[in-house]
Amino acid sequence: MTGKQKATLVVLLGAQFMFAIDFSILTVALPKIGDDLGFSIDNLQWVVTSFALMAAGFMLLFGRIGDTFGRKKLFLFGMALLTVSSAVGGFAESPEVMLVARAAQGLATAIVTPSGLALITTSFEEGPLRNKALGLNGALLSLGFASGAVLGGVLTDLLSWRWDFFINVPIGALLFLGGIAFIRESRSDIRPKLDVPGAVTVTLGLLAFTFGVTGGERDGWAAPQTWGALLFAAVMFVAFYIIELKTPEPLAPVRILHANTVKWGNLGGLTTFSMESALSFLLTLYMQQVLGLTPFQTGLMFGFLGLGAFLGGTVAPKIIGRTGTKGALVLGLLIQAVMTGVLFWLGDAMAVSIVAILATTFIGGFGHVLAIVAYTVTATSGVADHEQGLVTGLATMTQQIGFTIGIPIMSAVAATQYGPLTEGVASVAGVLKGTTFGMLVDGLVVLAVALLILVFLRTVGGATTSAAQQPEKQPAVN
């Protein structure tokens, strides 16, 4: 890499790492935030959900806007929004201000993440340099997610939960200035009209889908607001698909949505992100309610997952060079599946369980990030530069949806095994049975997707290919 490429990569990876930390940094601090600002226990989850709704709902739209109007401009706007909203969150004195700040942080994530990833893919040609850049990006994403809980616990214990927000202000300002100095503007040479009907339907669909899934655990999957939101999401997705078939300049061309690499790569990404976030949640319950660890000790335990993730990201390009993206994606998913599934045999013995968790999360974190890098390379390869914002928007939207849906789904799976509840609380034995069962199901889901990708992801001569690289069939004229 040239010196300017290195500086550009530092800025872009710093932003991605910062947003990954933001997703999990408030987890440990939520009870304290609720006490200080007056959140009721059933509304406290909106501190997390408001962020996830905005991040997932607007990701694809802003990926396309970046293609059209300039990715650097969008990156800088998003960093400015994050910096300001973080300051607002730190000074919040009411639930309403807090939720507005968190929603704005989620919107900033939707703006910066696809534009940042598209800037990476357009700054480095396909091949070893891009793979190395994406490898570091994947490592820092998972390291940020794992270390966010640790950092949040330290800041909350030593200073205040408000510093979970304030820490973003100087870092965001530095990254904003670095973006001005080092990032070159990148936009599509072809500037299609913005597909407003497509943008509205897909954004509403994603918002409703995320709302429905996050509400399933809270209100129950049979609650009208849960299935109503999911039904509305299905209607919006069907409408979006029909619009994209008929509009002359679609937001998401069907050719891209049907591309073999885009489809199967994003399925791999959705699976690895959703099941790893679910595993972190299940392990948190297990370590605190079965083993009796404190939140700070729990956060430190996840440090081993972060170390394995960072190692996986640094060596992933070499593994991809030897096995191809398909081989690396399948291998990463298999490692994650096995290391998750074996946790089914955890018991309540402190020493044995801690050693088992440290070993499996370290190795599983390695496989998880190997899968992240491989899916990112797979889902963004063989696509023209003017569509990089679209495919990177899809890839980053996949990770946000994965982060959002994994926890409520696996929480519901674990709850089927809790047994009788006393005032809404499961016994230690019930939590042990529920969390370990959830880990087994988690591992089996990852294993099933790994096998599907092994069978259906197409390769030619060892290199993963997409439908975008194949001759395109002309649609029939009605």
Secondary structure, 3 states (H helix, E strand, C coil): CCHHHHHHHHHHHHHHHHHHHHHHCCCCCHHHHHHHHCCCCCCCCHHHHHHHHHHHHHHHHHHHHHHHHCHHHHHHHHHHHHHHHHHHHHHCCCHHHHHHHHHHHHHHHHHHHHHHHHHHHHHCCCCHHHHHHHHHHHHHHHHHHHHHHHHHHHHHHHCCCCHHHHCHHHHHHHHHHHHHHHCCCCCCCCCCCCCHHHHHHHHHHHHHHHHHHHHHHHHCCCCHHHHHHHHHHHHHHHHHHHHHHHCCCCCCCHHHHHCHHHHHHHHHHHHHHHHHHHHHHHHHHHHHHHCCCCHHHHHHHHHHHHHHHHHHHHHHHHHHHHHHHHHHHHHHHHHHHHHHHHHHHCCCCHHHHHHHHHHHHHHHHHHHHHHHHHHHHHHHCCCCHHHHHHHHHHHHHHHHHHHHHHHHHHHHHHHCCCCCEECCEECHHHHHHHHHHHHHHHHHHHHHHHHHHHHHCCEECCEECCHHHCCCCCCCCC
